[in-house]
Amino acid sequence: MMKVLLIPTTEGFGHVSRTLAIIRALEKSGAECHILTDMERAGFLLQNGISQTKIDTSFYGISYVYRRRNGNCNLNMLCTVGKVIAASPFYLKDICSVLYKVLRKERYDLIINDLTLHLSRIPGARVLNIGHYTLFRSLSDIRRMVSDMHCLWYEGIIEPVINLPVTGSHRFWMDLRSGLIDNDLS
């Protein structure tokens, strides 16, 4: 039986929702799934019917800082950078915890990382990184990006930086734009 560790990032509930679907598919194939997340996402999983899966809530993960203005929720770059710097000891704890689980305790066959940057490569483990990309396919994509500061920061700067660590690794890419999902796992 294959043992799988799923690590959804602690940013919002989109990643953990995707984990919900992945778990259901893996369990149908007979895989044993474990999840490493925080308390808030664990509560979401339990509310949505994941009770048989082992959930470890000791994960810190990573999150951005947003601010609401005029009904829009925009990324606050300065506070996000400050939060990342302040939280770096927690990221080191996450890495050590995962290494211990993978190399000494659990011996997972596969780790599905969705997408926590500091866990995109784990020595001695097979890691499948779920990443995002935003390729410009038309003039309207470029217009949309430059017309909104949030899109410009996120799609123009943050996403390319996030994607660097997973380049050349096993990965499952998803397009950020609705309706454009790359389902090719090769």
RODO-2510 file (C-alpha; in nm, 4 decimals, decimal comma):
residues 186
     n   res          X          Y          Z
     1     m     0,0000     0,0000     0,0000
     2     m     0,1303     0,3422    -0,0979
     3     k     0,1719     0,6007     0,1813
     4     v     0,1174     0,9624     0,0770
     5     l     0,1761     1,2831     0,2739
     6     l    -0,0217     1,5851     0,1514
     7     i     0,0979     1,9340     0,2457
     8     p    -0,1467     2,2061     0,1380
     9     t    -0,0194     2,5577     0,1903
    10     t    -0,1939     2,7495     0,4669
    11     e    -0,2896     3,0357     0,2355
    12     g    -0,6686     3,0512     0,2146
    13     f    -0,8824     2,7422     0,1583
    14     g    -0,8275     2,6760    -0,2140
    15     h    -0,5244     2,4526    -0,1626
    16     v    -0,6853     2,2482     0,1127
    17     s    -1,0009     2,2121    -0,1011
    18     r    -0,7858     2,0656    -0,3754
    19     t    -0,6317     1,8318    -0,1150
    20     l    -0,9819     1,7111    -0,0313
    21     a    -1,0327     1,5993    -0,3918
    22     i    -0,6839     1,4436    -0,4117
    23     i    -0,7412     1,2422    -0,0923
    24     r    -1,0704     1,1030    -0,2172
    25     a    -0,9078     0,9945    -0,5440
    26     l    -0,6053     0,8392    -0,3708
    27     e    -0,8126     0,6535    -0,1138
    28     k    -1,0191     0,4952    -0,3954
    29     s    -0,6930     0,3510    -0,5297
    30     g    -0,6066     0,2105    -0,1855
    31     a    -0,3421     0,4640    -0,0805
    32     e    -0,2965     0,5585     0,2832
    33     c    -0,3060     0,9392     0,3116
    34     h    -0,1765     1,1670     0,5837
    35     i    -0,2111     1,5468     0,5902
    36     l     0,0251     1,8047     0,7390
    37     t    -0,1531     2,1373     0,7895
    38     d    -0,2574     2,3929     1,0528
    39     m    -0,5570     2,3865     1,2895
    40     e    -0,7803     2,6062     1,0729
    41     r    -0,7406     2,3933     0,7600
    42     a    -0,7743     2,0721     0,9662
    43     g    -1,1119     2,1983     1,0892
    44     f    -1,2149     2,2619     0,7284
    45     l    -1,1155     1,9071     0,6300
    46     l    -1,3052     1,7547     0,9212
    47     q    -1,6163     1,9596     0,8373
    48     n    -1,5983     1,8279     0,4816
    49     g    -1,5891     1,4573     0,5614
    50     i    -1,2199     1,3746     0,6014
    51     s    -1,2285     1,1803     0,9262
    52     q    -1,0435     0,8578     0,8395
    53     t    -0,7285     1,0403     0,7257
    54     k    -0,4541     1,1122     0,9785
    55     i    -0,4165     1,4910     1,0165
    56     d    -0,1084     1,6449     1,1811
    57     t    -0,1818     2,0062     1,2811
    58     s     0,1742     2,1051     1,3753
    59     f     0,2387     2,2763     1,0408
    60     y     0,2958     2,6516     1,0224
    61     g     0,3044     2,6900     0,6443
    62     i     0,3152     3,0319     0,4861
    63     s     0,0633     3,3049     0,4252
    64     y     0,0402     3,6450     0,2685
    65     v    -0,0998     3,9624     0,4235
    66     y    -0,3968     4,1222     0,2496
    67     r    -0,5814     4,4474     0,3051
    68     r    -0,9334     4,5394     0,2075
    69     r    -0,9857     4,8640     0,0236
    70     n    -1,2967     4,9755    -0,1656
    71     g    -1,4408     4,6250    -0,1553
    72     n    -1,1249     4,4699    -0,3038
    73     c    -0,8796     4,2458    -0,1227
    74     n    -0,5251     4,3377    -0,2258
    75     l    -0,1882     4,1937    -0,1332
    76     n     0,0093     4,4076     0,1081
    77     m     0,3664     4,3508    -0,0123
    78     l     0,5513     4,5274     0,2715
    79     c     0,3613     4,3428     0,5476
    80     t     0,3953     4,0117     0,3606
    81     v     0,7749     4,0464     0,3372
    82     g     0,7871     4,1410     0,7074
    83     k     0,5739     3,8404     0,8000
    84     v     0,7925     3,6034     0,5956
    85     i     1,1067     3,7334     0,7693
    86     a     0,9488     3,7164     1,1161
    87     a     0,8187     3,3638     1,0548
    88     s     1,1449     3,2134     0,9228
    89     p     1,2073     3,0100     1,2437
    90     f     0,8678     2,8441     1,1898
    91     y     0,9672     2,7537     0,8321
    92     l     1,2815     2,5856     0,9659
    93     k     1,0634     2,3929     1,2141
    94     d     0,8381     2,2825     0,9251
    95     i     1,1384     2,1570     0,7282
    96     c     1,2796     1,9639     1,0247
    97     s     0,9382     1,8137     1,1033
    98     v     0,8877     1,6945     0,7449
    99     l     1,2436     1,5553     0,7238
   100     y     1,1890     1,3622     1,0467
   101     k     0,8572     1,2230     0,9230
   102     v     0,9986     1,1285     0,5829
   103     l     1,3423     0,9961     0,6706
   104     r     1,2926     0,8450     1,0163
   105     k     0,9333     0,7928     1,1193
   106     e     0,6782     0,7354     0,8446
   107     r     0,8687     0,6558     0,5248
   108     y     0,6227     0,8059     0,2759
   109     d     0,6240     0,6868    -0,0845
   110     l     0,5106     1,0256    -0,2147
   111     i     0,4759     1,3787    -0,0815
   112     i     0,2287     1,6079    -0,2556
   113     n     0,3308     1,9668    -0,1838
   114     d     0,0669     2,2279    -0,2734
   115     l     0,2686     2,4730    -0,2819
   116     t     0,4816     2,5500     0,0203
   117     l     0,8060     2,6968    -0,1087
   118     h     1,0373     2,5771     0,1664
   119     l     0,9228     2,2166     0,1098
   120     s     0,9514     2,1996    -0,2682
   121     r     1,2583     1,9744    -0,2404
   122     i     1,2999     1,7187     0,0376
   123     p     1,6136     1,5017     0,0386
   124     g     1,5351     1,1315     0,0267
   125     a     1,1723     1,1810    -0,0758
   126     r     0,9717     1,1800    -0,3965
   127     v     0,7929     1,5159    -0,4025
   128     l     0,5168     1,6142    -0,6438
   129     n     0,4839     1,9929    -0,6394
   130     i     0,1546     2,1470    -0,7404
   131     g     0,2449     2,4795    -0,8940
   132     h     0,0732     2,7623    -1,0744
   133     y     0,1600     2,9457    -1,3871
   134     t     0,0066     3,2315    -1,5728
   135     l     0,1048     3,2407    -1,9358
   136     f    -0,0161     3,5322    -2,1402
   137     r    -0,2186     3,3960    -2,4278
   138     s    -0,3795     3,7156    -2,5505
   139     l    -0,3632     4,0933    -2,5351
   140     s    -0,6502     4,0919    -2,2831
   141     d    -0,4331     3,8855    -2,0407
   142     i    -0,1620     4,1502    -2,0567
   143     r    -0,4152     4,4328    -2,0207
   144     r    -0,5708     4,2654    -1,7180
   145     m    -0,2343     4,2244    -1,5502
   146     v    -0,1157     4,5821    -1,5964
   147     s    -0,4555     4,7369    -1,5160
   148     d    -0,4660     4,5967    -1,1627
   149     m    -0,1771     4,6471    -0,9203
   150     h    -0,2649     4,3273    -0,7335
   151     c    -0,2439     4,1227    -1,0573
   152     l     0,0807     4,2950    -1,1520
   153     w     0,2425     4,2117    -0,8174
   154     y     0,1066     3,8603    -0,8004
   155     e     0,1292     3,7386    -1,1605
   156     g     0,4250     3,9522    -1,2636
   157     i     0,6506     3,9133    -0,9593
   158     i     0,5315     3,6694    -0,6937
   159     e     0,4278     3,3770    -0,9164
   160     p     0,7560     3,3682    -1,1136
   161     v     0,9531     3,3719    -0,7845
   162     i     0,7315     3,0999    -0,6343
   163     n     0,7793     2,8810    -0,9415
   164     l     1,1613     2,8942    -0,9368
   165     p     1,2149     2,6306    -0,6615
   166     v     0,9959     2,3730    -0,8375
   167     t     1,1557     2,4146    -1,1786
   168     g     1,2986     2,0807    -1,2849
   169     s     1,1103     1,8861    -1,0171
   170     h     0,8141     1,6522    -1,0505
   171     r     0,5217     1,8884    -1,0779
   172     f     0,1591     1,9273    -1,1654
   173     w     0,0990     2,2718    -1,3124
   174     m    -0,2278     2,4575    -1,2895
   175     d    -0,3110     2,7822    -1,4602
   176     l    -0,4363     3,0526    -1,2243
   177     r    -0,7024     3,1691    -1,4675
   178     s    -1,0368     2,9965    -1,4374
   179     g    -1,1124     2,7356    -1,7011
   180     l    -0,7460     2,6793    -1,7962
   181     i    -0,6172     2,3820    -1,6002
   182     d    -0,3283     2,1632    -1,7111
   183     n    -0,4205     1,8082    -1,6106
   184     d    -0,1092     1,6494    -1,7579
   185     l     0,0820     1,4763    -1,4768
   186     s     0,3801     1,3799    -1,6915
***
